[in-house]
Amino acid sequence: MLIVIAHGSRDPAWRASVERQVQALRAELEPGALRLAYMELSSPTLLDVISEAVQAGIIRIRVLPLFLAAEGHVEKNIQPLISQAREAFSSVDIDLLPPIGQHRLFRELLRTLATEEIS
């Protein structure tokens, strides 16, 4: 299972925009393959989603921060959440992936957008 974790917001329009994107992708995947969690200000939290996954029998979880860099929220907020989750669910393999902004596919996307003809 992949959990994407976004910052979170009190603004329902912001949350709806993120949730639409995740829902569209979930529709293309096997049921339960992708879930959304929020770091703060919104629910479900990362621990909520991991708890639900564990109850469903999931034993391997990857967490992808929807952030551009590891410095800041990923290091200060998300890594401690991962540590809490690993302690609470010690029988589950929980991997924290590099943030999306540091993924090679993100760089390829930016390169493609930078070299694409604008119409």
Residue pairs with C-beta under 8 A, 6 or more apart in sequence:
1 32
1 33
1 34
1 35
1 53
1 58
1 60
1 61
1 62
2 33
2 34
2 35
2 61
2 62
2 63
2 64
3 34
3 35
3 36
3 37
3 46
3 49
3 50
3 53
3 61
3 62
3 63
3 64
4 22
4 34
4 35
4 36
4 37
4 63
4 64
4 65
4 66
5 36
5 37
5 38
5 39
5 46
5 63
5 64
5 65
5 66
5 78
6 18
6 36
6 37
6 38
6 39
6 42
6 66
7 38
7 39
7 40
7 41
7 66
7 67
7 73
8 15
8 38
8 39
8 40
8 41
8 42
9 15
9 41
9 42
10 41
10 42
15 42
18 36
18 66
19 36
22 34
22 36
25 34
26 33
26 34
32 53
32 56
32 58
35 49
35 52
35 53
36 44
36 49
37 44
37 45
37 46
37 48
37 49
37 50
37 63
38 44
38 45
38 46
39 46
39 73
39 77
39 78
39 81
40 77
44 52
45 81
46 63
46 78
46 81
46 82
46 85
47 81
47 84
47 85
47 88
50 61
50 85
50 88
50 89
50 92
50 94
51 88
51 89
53 61
53 92
54 89
54 91
54 92
58 92
59 91
59 92
59 93
60 92
60 93
60 95
61 92
61 93
61 94
61 95
62 94
62 95
62 97
63 78
63 82
63 94
63 95
63 96
63 97
64 97
64 99
64 100
65 73
65 74
65 78
65 96
65 97
65 98
65 99
65 100
66 99
66 100
67 73
67 74
67 78
67 99
67 100
67 101
68 99
68 100
68 101
68 102
69 99
69 101
69 102
70 98
70 99
70 102
74 99
78 96
79 96
82 94
82 96
85 92
85 94
86 92
86 94
97 103
100 106
